[in-house]
Amino acid sequence: MNLTAQTLQDALDCGGALDLSDRACLMLTGPDARRYLNGQVTNNVANLPPGEARYACFCTHKGKVEGDCQVAADGEALRIDLDPALRESAFARLGKYIIADDCELADATGE
């Protein structure tokens, strides 16, 4: 499914719902989760209020966009919603740079 802002708006205007069960979902938890993810994506997610989401991109160290996602604050955890094709590469990329940060990354696809 090609998910666009217009598709979402059309569904909401009609009182309908969208099936997003095919989307990939990563979960980042821990005291350093917000600070860590804020340094890995293009949008500010450090001050994301609970229950809200922001659009962001993953970029290479040279600024080339690798993919995009929606980051939602779910209590103290951050849910990263992304295209299923990006699931493995995003999980590997984010996991690779958790070194001294007190956070954990989990694949929450299907939950």
C-alpha positions in Angstrom: 0.0 0.0 0.0 1.3 3.5 -0.9 0.5 5.4 2.3 0.3 9.2 1.8 -1.0 12.0 3.8 -3.9 12.3 1.3 -4.7 8.6 1.8 -4.9 9.1 5.5 -7.0 12.2 5.3 -9.4 10.5 2.8 -9.9 7.6 5.2 -10.5 9.9 8.2 -12.9 12.1 6.2 -15.0 9.0 5.3 -15.0 7.7 8.9 -13.0 4.7 7.7 -9.9 3.0 9.0 -6.6 1.9 7.4 -5.1 -1.5 7.9 -1.5 -0.9 8.9 -0.7 -4.4 10.1 1.8 -4.9 7.3 4.0 -2.1 8.6 7.2 -2.8 10.5 7.6 -1.5 14.1 10.7 -1.2 16.2 10.6 -0.3 19.9 13.3 1.7 21.7 13.1 1.7 25.5 15.3 2.8 28.4 16.4 6.1 30.0 18.6 7.1 27.1 16.1 6.1 24.3 15.0 9.6 23.4 18.5 11.2 23.4 19.9 8.3 21.4 17.2 8.2 18.7 17.2 12.0 18.5 20.8 11.7 17.3 19.9 9.1 14.7 17.0 10.7 12.9 16.4 14.0 11.2 13.5 15.3 13.4 13.6 16.3 17.0 12.1 13.3 19.0 13.7 14.2 22.3 10.8 16.3 23.4 8.0 14.2 21.8 5.0 14.3 24.1 3.3 11.0 25.0 0.7 10.0 22.5 2.1 12.1 19.7 4.2 11.1 16.6 6.7 12.8 14.3 7.9 12.1 10.8 11.7 11.6 10.5 14.3 10.1 8.2 17.3 7.9 8.6 20.4 9.3 6.8 23.9 8.2 6.1 26.8 10.0 7.7 27.0 12.0 4.4 23.3 13.0 4.6 21.8 10.6 2.0 18.3 9.5 3.0 18.2 5.8 3.7 14.5 5.7 4.7 11.7 7.4 6.6 9.6 6.6 9.6 7.1 7.8 12.1 8.3 8.0 15.7 5.6 7.9 18.3 6.0 8.3 22.1 4.3 5.4 23.8 4.8 6.1 27.5 8.5 6.1 28.1 9.2 4.0 25.0 9.5 5.2 21.4 7.7 3.3 18.6 9.3 3.5 15.2 6.8 2.8 12.4 8.4 2.1 9.0 8.0 0.4 5.7 8.6 -3.4 6.0 11.4 -3.2 3.5 13.4 -1.1 5.9 12.8 -3.3 8.9 16.1 -5.3 8.9 18.4 -2.5 7.8 16.9 0.0 10.3 17.1 -2.6 13.1 20.8 -3.3 12.3 21.7 0.4 11.9 20.1 1.5 15.1 21.4 -1.5 17.1 24.9 -0.9 15.7 25.3 2.5 17.4 23.9 1.6 20.9 27.2 1.4 22.6 27.3 3.3 25.9 23.6 4.3 25.8 21.2 2.9 28.4 18.5 1.8 25.9 17.3 -1.4 24.2 16.0 -1.9 20.7 13.4 -4.6 19.9 11.4 -5.6 16.9 7.8 -5.1 17.8 6.3 -5.9 14.4 2.9 -7.5 14.7 2.4 -6.4 18.3 
